[in-house]
Amino acid sequence: MPDKTSLLREKLLDLFMDAPIAAAAKSFQELEQSLESDSSVVFILFGDICSIGAIVELVKQKDKVAVVHMDLIDGLAAREAGVDFIKTQTRADGIISTKASLIRYAHQLGLLTIQRYFLLDSRGMENILASKQHSSADFLEVLPGVMPKIIRQLARECDKPIIAGGLIRDKEDVVGALSAGAVAISSTNPDVWFL
């Protein structure tokens, strides 16, 4: 029988088949826009320990998947206790983090996990391909997302679905990332959410 995270991963993959753009909101104003978009998934990139529960609830009221970026929530330590807080005090479906230890712990708790990687040079690429740390992540998010050759290689060589994010500005960028093998893109650009 599949575990909870496997079911969440499959649900997210199904949602991305229909609407492959995750709206990444950096403010309440952007959150309101994201809730009106066709995006079924909202990455929450703002808030603090006092507001994150209410922010997640707004997303859930619209029947969207809520994924909290642990590293960007003020007052929420990027430690296991922070993951415990997200799990027990909010209805978030999952987390995003650059920290492998948080991804592992969140996965153990049954949260959907997205490990974010910034690819600045070939060494960053080598680190992803050589790393076993992402083994508990459900998805890998790669930034910037406007690198079709790199996305193609990662999609071919990694055993996790790839989300392309960062610098996605228009339909051409979206199509390029998806054609290269990304299962979805994430964008903070509201114009992209409404493509």
N, C-alpha and C positions, 0 to 999 in steps of 0.2 A: 504494500500500500504506500503511495507517495506521501512524503512528509509535507507539512504546511508550506514550507518555502518552495518546494517543487511545484505545488499547486499555484502559488502566487506567481512564480516565474512563468508557468504556462499561461496563466491569465494575462500577464503583461505581454507576452509574446503575441497572444491572440488580439489584444487591444492594439498593439503596434501594427498588426497586419491591416487593421481597418483605418487607423489614424497614427501614422508613424512619427508624429511630432510631439515631444514632451515639452510642455510650456514650463519654463524655468522662471519663477517669479522672484524678483528682488525687493518688492515693496508691496504694500497693501493695494496701491493703485494698479500695479501689474497683476496682482492676484485677482482683483475684480475682472480685469480683462481676460485672464487665463480661464476663469470660470465660465466665460461666455464663448470661449473658443471651442472648436471641435476636438481639441486635445483631451484624451481620456486620462492622461497622466500629468500631474503637476509636481514639479520639483520645487520645493520650498527652500529658497536661498536667503531667507531673512527671518527676523523675529528674535525673541529672547525667551528666557525661561518662563516668564510670566504670560507671554502671548502665544507661544507655540501651540498649546492645546486648542485655543480658539481658532487659530489659523488653520490647523489641520481639520477642525470641525467644519469650517466653511467649505473646504475642498470636499469632504465626505458628504456634506449635504447636497452637493451636485453630482453625487455618485461617481466621483473621479478617484483615481488612485493617488494617494498622498505619500510623497517620498521626501523626507527631511534631510537636508544637508547638515550633518552633525557638526562639521567644522565651521559653520557660519552662523550658528545660533548663539547670540550673546548670553553669557552667564551659564551656558551648558557646557560642562567640561567634556572634552573629547576623550572620555574614559568610559569604562564599563558602566559606571553609575549614570552617566549621561544616556547611554543606550537603555539602561533600565528605566530611566525616567520617560523616554520616548515610548517604550513598550507599555509601561503601566499607567502613564498619565495622559496619553493621547491615543487617538485611533489611527495613527500613521500606519501605512502598509509596509514601509521600509525606510532605509536610510541610504545616504550617499556619504562616502568618506574617502579620504586619501590614505587613511590609516588601516593597514591590514588587520591589526589586532581588534579594532572596532568592528570590522566586517565579519571576522570570525565569530566574535561574541554575539553580534546581532543575528547572524545566521543560526547560532545555537538556540537563540530565543524565538526563532520562527519568523523573524522579520525578513523581508525582501532586501537584498543587499546589492549595492552598486558601488564598485570601487573605481574612483576617479584617478586618472593618470594624466599628467601634463607632459606632452612630448615636445621637448625643447631641442633635442638633438638626437643623433644616432645612439648615443649611450642610453638615453631614456627608452628608446625602442628595444635595445638589447636587454635592458632591465625587465621590461614587461615579458619578453619572450623567455628569458632565463628564470624568471621568478615563479616560485610555487606558491607565493603568498596569496595570489588571487584565487586559489583553488576553492575557497568557500564563498567567493562572490558569485551572485547569480548573473550579473552583467558587468562588463567593463565599459566605463565611459572614458573616451579618449578626447583630449583637447590639445590643439584646435582640431575641429572637425572637417576642415577643408583640405584634407590630404588624402585624396583617393587612393594613391599607390600604397600608402602606409596602412590605410583602413583595409584595403584588399589583402595585404600581407597578414595583418592581425586576424582578420576574419578567417583566413586560411589556416593559420598556425596556432591560434588560441582555441581552447575548447569552450569558451564562453561567448555568448552573444555580445556584439559591440554596439555601443551607443556613441554616436559622433556628436560632439558639442563644441561650442566656442567658435566664434567668427562666422557662424552660419547666418547669411544675410538675405538670401533670396532663394527662389525655386531652383535655380541652377545648382546652388550649393547643396540643397536638400537632395535633389536627384543624384548629384555626384556622389554624396556619401552613401545613399541607399544603394545605388548601382554598384558601388565598390564592395558592398557586403555588410554595411551597418544594418542592424534590424530597426533602428530608429535614430532620430536626431533629437538633441535637446537644444533649446534656444531661449535666450533672454529677450529676443527681439519680438515684440508683439506682432509686427507685420508678418513674421514667419508663421506664427500660430494660426493665422487666418488664410494661409495659402490653400 
